Amino acid sequence: METKGETTTLGGINDFSVGAGELDELWIAALGEIEIQVSKPNFITWFKNSHLLIKEGNGATISLPNNFAKEWIENKYCKVVLGALRALDETITKVDFVVAGGKEAVAQKKRTMNQSPAMSVAQTEFPEFKIDPETNLNPKYTLASFIVGKSNELPYAAASAVVEDVGSKYNPLFIYGGVGLGKTHLMQAVGNEIKERYQGRIKVRYVSSEKFTNDVVWGIRNKRMESLKEKYRNVDVLIIDDIQFVIGKTSTEEEFFHTFNALYENNKQIIISSDKPPKFMPHLAERLRSRFEGGMMADIDYPDYELRFSIIKAKLADRQAQLTEEVVQFVATKLNKNFREIEGALNRILFFQKTKGAVITPKMASEIIDELVQAPSKNISPNEVLRAVADSFEVSIAELESASRKRELVHPRQIAMFLLREMLDLSYPNIGEKLGNRDHTTALYAYEKIAKEAQKNQALSQKIMAIRELISGE
């Protein structure tokens, strides 16, 4: 930590060495970053029982349970793993993978013996790995832990109603919204609530669209489609996540259609999630579209400041961790996109707080978050930002860049100025010059005006988030 006068910086936030007792802490934080980038089924399948065995010099060695997992992660996720570790410790420039056993097992055993019981439990009980094999549900997702705000109160109310009247009310329940807004949490929470309330009398199965597709492929290859049909049609509640990934896969979509019909005709509950409503799925078969729209459709919007603040406080309580009120307020204000982004930021902030042994300040949190949220914007050009804003407001880029002060241009131009600063960190003089050769104070005023209004105006916040997604191509 370096202190110069009143300015406190991290002095290189990743400039530290990890001792043997801290390897698990580093790997848990890295897993939190990996979880954000990898689909849940793949994360659970390939990273379960993984450990950070050694960190020496600029290299890290990861232990995996078998050769299959080792080869798969080396080929598919090596860059993801390295990126997650480097985000926490920039001295790591290479990563190796080994199968647990032999010398590595001895090293792991010695390390485990030297660490505290709490650390050992933390590693073995990483929450995403505690999956019920019968239902595929993760018990950490509950309705009680689902924080409700203006952006998600409708789907929460619909989900609660489904628990009270399974198969009869709101069937199918179709929940849609952007990435990282809590759809999976809510859907699995419904499954867990039904399972607990009805004590196993109602059979529940949760599945991702990826897993459903893989099962169909397996059934076709092995001529075991009857077994597949029994698996998915012999349930009382079928919960399928990210249905948009099934669309366009002929055999999978066909099987889902017949599974849907079989369950629906027998008053079995169907719960579906997607990133968009059925009417905006161009390749969705009309017969499925009509069935989806025939039930209850509920959207989860981008969270407002109050919900983001509440989520951060809840996550801190779950982890028995503390951050100052100023830091919580800063994170809730700075990260206004989705909960995964917030999760990733908290992983980093808490990791640095623990390893540095110092209380994180808003300035330190800003440095950590900037590394997390600015990297994806490096390859975005100013014209891409202007194009997205122009398309969203049905004006032209030339009009945004003009000297015109028409009311219908002022607002989108201010949003463009805000995004050019927020996403690309352009200087105010550069922004002003880009948009009608205006003075830098105009750009500064626009940025501060939109930033302030977005905290209070849910519609404006959602509009900005939608434009950001359009720019990022998410």
Beta strands, then each sheet from edge to edge (+ up, - down):
strand 1: 2-4
strand 2: 7-9
strand 3: 51-56
strand 4: 59-64
strand 5: 94-99
strand 6: 173-177
strand 7: 204-208
strand 8: 237-241
strand 9: 269-274
strand 10: 296-300
sheet 1: 1+ 2-
sheet 2: 3+ 4- 5-
sheet 3: 7+ 8+ 9+ 6+ 10+
end
